[in-house]
């Protein structure tokens, strides 16, 4: 593991400590989870952008043409 020093405004530090205490976790664990969550959000967004670039309307329509045109089951209706 790597130790880092992070400078936070006092108000943000206090809020993070309060949330960590309410969740019964250490401040270190809270910050590590927050960083992991942010990395996950950013990498997911990039992944979806890359997938969107590879998509094509023609392939979508071809796949949709294979779906049977039937009414949904009662439990699956809006």
N, C-alpha and C positions, 0 to 999 in steps of 0.2 A: 504494500500500500504506500501511497505517496501522501505526505503532509503538505498542505499549502496554507499560506496566509491570505486571507481575503479581507479587504477593507469594506465595511458596510456602514451606511449611515446609522447613527444610534437608534433612530426610530425603527428602521428595518430589522436591525439586530434584535431589538426588544420584541418586535412582533414575531419574528422567527422563534425566539425563545419561548414565547407564550404559546404559540401553536404546537411546538414540539412538546412542551409540558402537558398541554391538553391531550395530545395523542400518546402520552406516556412513552416517548422516545427521546433519545439524546438529540441535542442540537446538531451534532455531527451527522447522525443518521438522517435527520430531517433535511439538512442541506444536501447530503449525498442523494437522497431520494428526489429532491427538487431538481438537481442537475440531471439525473437520469431521466426524469420526466421531460425536461426541456429537450434533451438530446433525442429522445424517442419521438417527440412531436416534430422536430426539425427533420430528422431522417425519414420519417413517414411521409412528410410533405414532399420531400425531394423524390422519394421512391414513387409516389403517386404521379408527380409531374413527369418523371421518366416514362412510366407506364402509359400515361396519356399521350406522350409523343409517339409511342409505338402503335397506338390504336388506329383503327381505320373504320370508317363508316361502312364500307363494303363488307368487311369481316363481321361487324356487328349485325348488319342486316342478314347476312348469310346464317349466322348462328340463330337469330330470332326466327328465321323462316323454318327452322327445324322444331320449334316449340309448337305443340298441338294447340289448335284454336278451340279450346273447350272452356266452359264456365268453371271457375274455381270452386273447390269444396266449400260448403257453408261456413266452416270454421275459418276459412282463409279469405273471406270477403271483407271488404271495407264497409 
